[in-house]
Amino acid sequence: MTTEQKEEARKLALEYLAERPALAFRVSALTAAIKRQHSLSFTDDDMTNALAVYESAGFVTKLFGKGSSVAQWQATSEGVLALERGEL
């Protein structure tokens, strides 16, 4: 992926999560949903890397269900506010 594609994937992921702040999504579900809505080509690994960048910035968080090893991602209040304020 190019740098621009990575930035776009990060922003689309955060937008998707921020529109559903009470929900958490697996990477595969998030990737599939964004691919359905936009004409981007990226993999689950690309999405994981994009989310990791925003996790370090505090915009998303990784959650694990009780007894589960599968991560689910959710927007944080900081991520939602950053989008609403046009800071990204």
C-alpha positions in Angstrom: 0.0 0.0 0.0 1.1 3.5 -0.7 1.4 6.1 2.1 -1.8 7.7 0.8 -3.7 4.4 0.8 -2.6 3.7 4.3 -3.8 7.1 5.5 -7.1 6.6 3.7 -7.5 3.1 5.2 -6.8 4.5 8.7 -9.3 7.3 8.3 -12.0 5.1 6.9 -11.6 2.6 9.7 -11.9 5.3 12.3 -14.9 6.8 10.6 -16.6 3.4 10.5 -15.9 2.7 14.2 -16.8 6.3 15.3 -20.2 6.0 13.6 -20.8 2.9 15.9 -19.0 3.9 19.1 -20.8 1.4 21.3 -19.7 -1.6 19.1 -16.5 -3.4 18.5 -15.5 -5.2 15.3 -13.1 -7.9 14.3 -10.5 -6.8 11.7 -12.0 -9.1 9.1 -15.5 -7.6 9.5 -14.1 -4.1 9.5 -12.1 -4.7 6.4 -15.0 -6.3 4.6 -17.4 -3.5 5.5 -15.0 -0.8 4.3 -14.2 -2.7 1.1 -18.0 -2.9 0.4 -18.4 0.9 0.8 -15.2 2.1 -0.9 -13.1 1.0 -3.9 -9.9 0.3 -1.9 -7.8 -2.8 -2.1 -6.3 -3.8 1.2 -5.9 -6.9 3.4 -6.7 -7.7 7.0 -3.0 -7.2 7.8 -3.1 -3.7 6.2 -6.1 -2.9 8.4 -4.4 -4.3 11.5 -1.4 -2.1 10.9 -3.7 0.9 10.3 -5.5 0.3 13.5 -2.3 -0.1 15.4 -1.2 3.4 14.5 -4.5 4.8 15.8 -4.3 2.6 18.9 -1.0 4.2 19.7 -2.6 7.7 19.2 -5.4 6.7 21.6 -8.1 6.9 18.9 -9.1 3.2 18.9 -8.8 0.4 21.4 -8.4 -3.3 21.1 -10.7 -5.4 23.1 -10.9 -9.2 23.9 -14.0 -11.0 24.9 -13.9 -13.1 28.0 -11.9 -16.2 27.2 -11.3 -15.1 23.6 -8.1 -14.5 21.8 -9.7 -12.7 18.9 -9.3 -8.9 19.0 -12.1 -6.6 18.4 -11.6 -2.9 17.7 -13.6 0.1 19.0 -13.3 3.8 18.6 -12.4 5.7 21.8 -14.0 9.0 22.8 -10.7 10.7 21.7 -11.1 9.2 18.3 -14.7 10.2 17.9 -13.9 13.8 19.0 -10.8 14.0 16.7 -13.1 13.1 13.7 -15.8 15.5 14.8 -13.3 18.4 15.2 -11.7 17.7 11.8 -8.3 17.0 13.5 -7.5 14.1 11.1 
